[in-house]
């Protein structure tokens, strides 16, 4: 089974599409973004084969992310106030982002 046909991967892709569609419906995104969102959802849907075999139970990504943030805050609140843990505390609170490469002029 390839990665993009794995049920969990397909549910995640369907959940991303649902998030984008809901963001458009609830006013989070402007009407000007409608065409871009249609293109994005179409690409995701096609890439993961959701057009031919739709996923019927996508999860609400806002709820999942909210739970993640609350859990992360609780983890930090339960760490003892020890200067050795300052680094660990800051790493837990930082969003995880991949480093970007900067172009060199020359």
C-alpha positions in Angstrom: 0.0 0.0 0.0 1.5 3.3 -1.0 1.7 6.2 1.4 -1.0 8.2 -0.4 -3.5 5.3 -0.4 -3.0 4.6 3.3 -6.4 5.3 5.0 -4.9 7.7 7.6 -3.1 9.7 4.9 -6.3 9.9 2.9 -8.3 11.0 5.9 -5.7 13.7 6.6 -5.9 14.9 3.0 -9.7 14.9 3.2 -9.5 16.8 6.5 -7.3 19.5 4.9 -9.8 19.9 2.1 -12.6 20.2 4.6 -10.6 22.8 6.6 -10.1 24.9 3.4 -13.7 24.6 2.4 -15.0 25.5 5.9 -12.6 28.4 6.0 -14.1 29.7 2.9 -17.7 29.2 4.1 -17.2 30.7 7.5 -15.6 33.9 6.3 -12.0 33.1 7.5 -11.0 33.5 3.8 -12.1 36.3 1.5 -14.2 35.7 -1.6 -11.1 36.7 -3.5 -9.5 33.5 -2.3 -12.3 31.3 -3.6 -10.7 30.4 -6.9 -7.3 29.6 -5.2 -9.0 27.4 -2.7 -10.9 25.5 -5.4 -7.7 24.9 -7.2 -5.9 23.8 -4.0 -8.7 21.4 -3.0 -8.9 20.0 -6.5 -5.1 19.3 -6.6 -5.2 17.7 -3.1 -8.2 15.6 -4.0 -6.8 14.4 -7.3 -3.3 13.7 -5.8 -4.8 11.5 -3.1 -7.4 9.9 -5.3 -10.3 11.4 -3.3 -12.3 12.1 -6.4 -12.8 8.5 -7.3 -13.0 7.2 -3.7 -14.1 10.0 -1.3 -13.4 9.8 2.4 -16.6 10.2 4.3 -15.3 10.9 7.8 -12.7 13.7 7.7 -11.7 15.1 11.1 -11.9 18.7 12.2 -8.4 20.0 12.0 -9.1 23.1 14.1 -10.3 20.9 16.9 -7.2 18.7 16.6 -4.9 21.7 16.5 -6.7 23.3 19.5 -6.2 20.1 21.5 -2.5 20.0 20.5 -2.0 23.6 21.7 -3.7 22.9 25.0 -1.7 19.8 25.6 1.5 21.6 24.8 0.7 24.3 27.3 -0.1 21.8 30.0 3.2 20.1 29.4 5.1 23.3 30.0 3.0 24.2 33.0 3.9 20.8 34.6 7.7 21.3 34.2 9.4 22.4 37.4 10.9 25.9 37.5 14.5 24.8 37.0 16.9 26.9 34.9 18.1 23.6 33.3 14.6 23.2 31.8 14.4 26.7 30.3 15.7 25.3 27.0 13.3 22.4 27.1 10.4 24.7 27.9 11.2 27.0 25.0 11.5 24.1 22.6 8.1 22.8 23.5 6.5 26.2 23.0 8.2 26.9 19.7 6.3 26.0 16.5 8.2 23.3 14.6 9.3 24.7 11.3 11.8 23.5 8.8 14.8 25.7 8.3 14.7 27.6 5.1 17.7 28.1 2.8 18.6 31.6 2.1 19.7 32.5 -1.4 23.2 33.9 -1.7 23.7 36.9 -4.0 26.6 36.7 -6.2 
